[in-house]
Amino acid sequence: MLKSNQVEEKKYSPEHIQYLKYMKRKNTMVQLSQIALLVLILFLWELSANLNWIDPFFISKPSAIMNLINQFIKDGSLLLHTSISVYEVLMGFVIGTILGTLIAILLWSSEFAAKVLYPYLVVLNALPKIALGPIIIIWAGAGTSGIIVTALSISLIVTIMATFNGFKEVDEEKIKMLQTFGANKFQILQKVVLPATIPTMINTMKINIGMSWVGVIVGEFLVSKAGLGYLIVYGGQVFRLDIVMAGVIVLSIATVIMYKLISILENTLLKWRQ
């Protein structure tokens, strides 16, 4: 183990090693500052509620929320609501990402189709799809399928436009070089376009995680008997703000976990790309 560390150190100059140590300390300080800020916010929130600086009825307080979350964990309702929402988000996200990428590839492969359909994509992207939620629910069904389609409708157009624009920004000289050697469309897509567009696709996926959650929560607001969106709506209807805040906190945690998983995927794909 000691020999391997010595070999690693020989690969870098002393200045570079110092720089790496500095960046590591800097990242550690950032993470500690983020944790400290969160703890400070929770402390001030709890203190303000206990001293009646704010009305706990309207905003609850961290201790009450944590007690409620603990209660939901014990009776199994938290796992039920969270698993339903996560399933709906994953279905909308995965289908939207795969289908959107395939449609973007078709548009890239046909300049005529791209010119014809692109204005319609712009219009669809500008439409307030949340306002179309009731129509989507009626068309797709008042259940899980309708909620998934609502999430899909929000993420699909974003995926198509972002991925297609990423394809168009690929270096034309590289494409012409492959064409000179007789490469076909599929070979150009496989060897140049897709690898060059990986960062754009990953960024689009990061955006789509949030967009998929928006679609699912809107769908659950409209028609649902379970899920985090249902939990939040129910809490508002019975004036239990602790239930609302508990749902929002669990929603935030689930979103962060999914975002981190995409970041891990990003690191893996970028290593493969290199």
N, C-alpha and C positions, 0 to 999 in steps of 0.2 A: 504493500500500500504506500509506504514511504517512497519507494523507488518510482512508482507511477506519478506521485505528486511532483517529484523532482523532475521527471521527464516533462510533465505538463508545464512547469515553470520555465524550463529551458526553451520552450516554444515561443515565449513572449519576452520582450524587453522589460527591464525593471520599471520603465515609465508606463508601459502598457499594463503591467500588473498593478501599479499604483492607481491607474485610471479605473481598472476593473473593481478594485477595492472601494474606490470613491463612489462609483456608480452603485455598488451593492449597498454601501452605507446610505446613499441618497434614497434608494428605493425602500430601504428599511424605515427611514425617517418618514417617508411619504405614507407608508402603510400604518405606522404608529400614529401619525397625525390624523389619519382618517378614522382610526379606531377611537382616538381621544376625542375627536369632534363628535362622533356618534354618542359616546358615553356622556359628554357634556350636554348634548341636546336632550338626551333621555333624563339626565339628572335635573336640568332646569324645568323640563316638562313635568316631572313628578313633583318637584318642589313647588312649582306654580300652582298645580292642582291642589296639593295639600294645604297651601297657605291661602287658597281661594283667590289667587291673583287671576286665575282663569276659571271658568265654570266647567267642572268635570263632566257635567251632563252633556255639553256640546262637543267636547274633544276627548273625554275620558282621560286616563292616565296610564303610564306604562305598567304599573303593578297590576291594575285591574285587567289590562289587556293580556298580560302574561298569565294571570290566573285563569282567564277565560280560555286561552290557547291550551293551557295544561288540562283544563276540563274537557275540551274538545278532543285532545289526544287520548285521554283516558276512555271516553265513551265511543271513540272510533269515528266520530263525525268529521273530524279534520282530515283524516286519511281519505274518507269517502269524497268529500267536496273537492279536495286538492287533486286526487287521482282522476276524477271526472274532467276537471278543467285542464289538467296537464295532457290528458289523452286527446281532448278536442284541439288544444293548441298544437300538439305534435302532428296530428293528422292534417290540420290546415297548413301548418308550416312545411311539412315534408311534401305534401301534394303540390302546394304552391311553388316551392323551390324547384322540384323536378319538372313539373309541367311548364312553369315559366321559363326555365332554362331550355327545355326542348323547343318551345315556341320561339325563343330568341335565336336558337340555332337555325330554325327554319327561315326566319326573317333574314338572318345573315347570309344564308345560302341562296336566297332569291332576292335580288335587288328590286325586282318588279313588285313582289309581294310586300316588301318593306316599305316602298314608297306609297303603295295603296293603303296599307293598314296602319302606318305610323300615326297619321292624324287622328284616327279613331282611338288609338291607344292613349294619345295625349288627352282626348276628351274624357275617356274612361278614367284616366288617372286623376283628372280634375274633379270628377263627380264626387260629391260627399256620400261615400258608400255606406256610412253609418245611417244616413237618412233613408237609404234603400233597405235597411235591415228588415222592416216589417214585410216588404215585398219578397225579399229573399226567403224569409221564414215561411211565407205562404207557398212559394214555389217549391222549396226544398223539403218542407215538412216541419211541423212544430215539435222538434226533438233534437237529438244529438246531430242528425244529418244537417238540419237547418243551421245549427250553430257552427258546424265545421265549414259549411259553404259560406257563411258570413265571414269567418276568418280567412278562408281561401280567397274570397272576392277582394279583400283588402291587400293581401300579400302578393297575389298573382301578377297584377299589372305592374307593381313596383319591381318585381323580379324580372319581368320581360323587358321593361325599359332600361333598367340599370345594366342588366347583362348584355343586352343588344348594343347599348352605347359603349360598353366595355369592349365588345368585339370590334366595333368600328374604330376604336382608338389604338388597336394593335399596329405596330410598325409595318407600314406598307412595303418597305424594302425587303423585309424578311419574307413576306408573302410572295412578292415577285421573284425572289431568289428560288423559293421552292417551286413556283410555277415554271421557272426556267428549267429546272431539273425534271419536269414532268409530273409533279405532285398533283393529285386530284383534290377536290374540296374536302373530303373526309380526312386525308392525310394532313392538309394544311390546318384543319380544325384540331386534329389530334396533336400535332407536333408544335404548333405555334400559337394558335388563337386561344385554346383552352388554358394551356400553362400560363400565358401572359395575362389572362383575365382572372386568374385565381384570386388575387387580392380584391378585385372589384366584386367578385361573387361572394367572398367571405364577408365583406362589408355589407353587402345586400342582405345576407343571412342575418347579420347582427341587427339590421333595421327590421327585418321581417319577424324576428322573435317578438319585438314589442308590438308590431302591427298585428300579429296573430293573436296576441293577448287582448288587444283592443277589440278585435272582431269577436273573440270568444266571450268576453265580458259583456259586450253589447248584446250578443245573442242570448246570453243567460239573463240579462236584464229583461229582455222581451219575453222569452219563453223558456223556463227551466224549472225543474223541481229539485235540482242539486247542482253543486258547483260553487266556486268562490264568488262568481257574480250573483248567484242566487242568495248566497250568505250575506253579501253586502246589501242587496236590495231588501232582504228580510229584516236585517238590522235597522235599516232606515224606516221601514214601515212600522216597526214596533218601538221606535225611538230608543233603540239600544245602540248607542254610538260605540260602545266597547266591541260589539259584534262587527260593526262596520270597520273599525280600525284594525281588529284582528284579521279580518278578511284582506284588508289592504296590505298589512304587514306580511302575511303568508304569500300573497300574490307577489310582492316585491322580492321575497326570498326565492320563490320559484323562478322568477324572471332572471335574477342574478345567477342562479345555478345554471340555467340554460345558456345564458350569455357566456359564462365561464367555459362551458363545454364546447361552444363554438370557437372560443379562443384557443382551446387545446387542439381542436381540429385545424385551426388556422396555422398553428405552429407546426403541426405534422405535415400539412400540405405544402407549406413554404419550404420545409426541409426537403421534401420530395422534389419540389420545383427546382431547388438549387442543385 
